[in-house]
Amino acid sequence: MIYDITLWGTMMIRTVISLDQQEKAWLDSVAKTNHISMASVIRLAIKEYRKKNKMMAMTDINTLLNQTKGTWPEKDGLKYQIKIRNEWRTK
């Protein structure tokens, strides 16, 4: 069963996760040390994970762009696009 709750003005969906004993003990310890709930630790971990993956995706895109820059033989892609589109108009 899913329960919707509002936390700090944000609608949240309650979910259940399964942890082994070591993961649960670590989660309890982090929550206690930081004086926050286990749910807050999990939310923070998810936020950091998503941020890291977004940065990795951007790095991958930038790497790909850097690796492929200069491979277009026409030099100026915009001029080429205008030229080819003008050909379509004349037909």
C-alpha positions in Angstrom: 0.0 0.0 0.0 1.3 3.5 -0.9 0.7 6.5 1.3 1.2 10.0 0.1 2.6 12.4 2.7 3.6 16.0 2.6 7.0 16.9 4.0 8.2 20.5 3.9 5.6 21.4 1.4 6.6 18.6 -1.0 4.4 15.6 -1.8 6.2 12.4 -1.0 5.4 8.8 -1.8 6.2 6.3 0.9 8.1 3.2 -0.2 9.7 0.2 1.4 13.3 -1.0 0.9 15.1 -4.1 2.0 18.6 -3.8 3.6 20.9 -6.4 5.1 21.9 -6.0 8.7 25.2 -4.2 8.0 23.4 -1.6 5.7 20.7 -1.0 8.4 23.3 -0.6 11.1 25.3 1.8 9.0 22.1 3.8 8.2 21.2 3.9 11.9 24.6 5.1 12.8 24.7 7.9 10.1 21.2 9.0 11.1 22.1 9.1 14.8 25.4 10.9 14.3 23.8 13.6 12.1 20.7 13.9 14.3 18.4 13.2 11.3 16.0 10.4 10.4 17.0 7.4 8.4 14.6 8.6 5.7 16.5 11.9 5.5 19.8 10.0 5.1 18.3 8.0 2.2 16.8 11.1 0.6 20.2 12.9 0.9 22.0 9.8 -0.6 19.5 9.7 -3.5 20.0 13.4 -4.1 23.8 13.1 -4.2 23.6 10.0 -6.4 21.4 11.8 -8.9 23.6 14.8 -8.9 26.7 12.7 -9.5 25.1 10.8 -12.3 23.9 14.0 -13.9 27.5 15.4 -13.8 28.8 12.1 -15.2 26.3 12.3 -18.1 27.3 15.9 -18.8 31.0 14.9 -18.7 30.2 12.1 -21.2 28.5 14.5 -23.5 31.3 17.0 -23.3 33.9 14.3 -23.8 32.0 13.1 -26.9 31.8 16.6 -28.3 35.5 17.2 -27.7 36.4 13.9 -29.3 34.3 14.7 -32.4 34.9 18.4 -32.9 36.5 19.3 -36.2 35.3 16.1 -37.9 32.8 17.9 -40.1 34.5 18.5 -43.5 32.3 21.5 -44.5 33.9 23.7 -41.7 30.8 25.8 -41.1 27.7 23.7 -40.4 25.3 26.7 -40.5 26.4 27.7 -44.0 26.0 24.1 -45.1 22.5 23.9 -43.7 21.4 27.1 -45.4 22.9 25.9 -48.7 21.1 22.5 -48.6 17.8 24.1 -47.5 18.0 26.6 -50.3 18.4 23.6 -52.7 15.1 22.2 -51.3 13.3 25.5 -52.0 14.4 25.6 -55.6 13.1 22.1 -56.5 
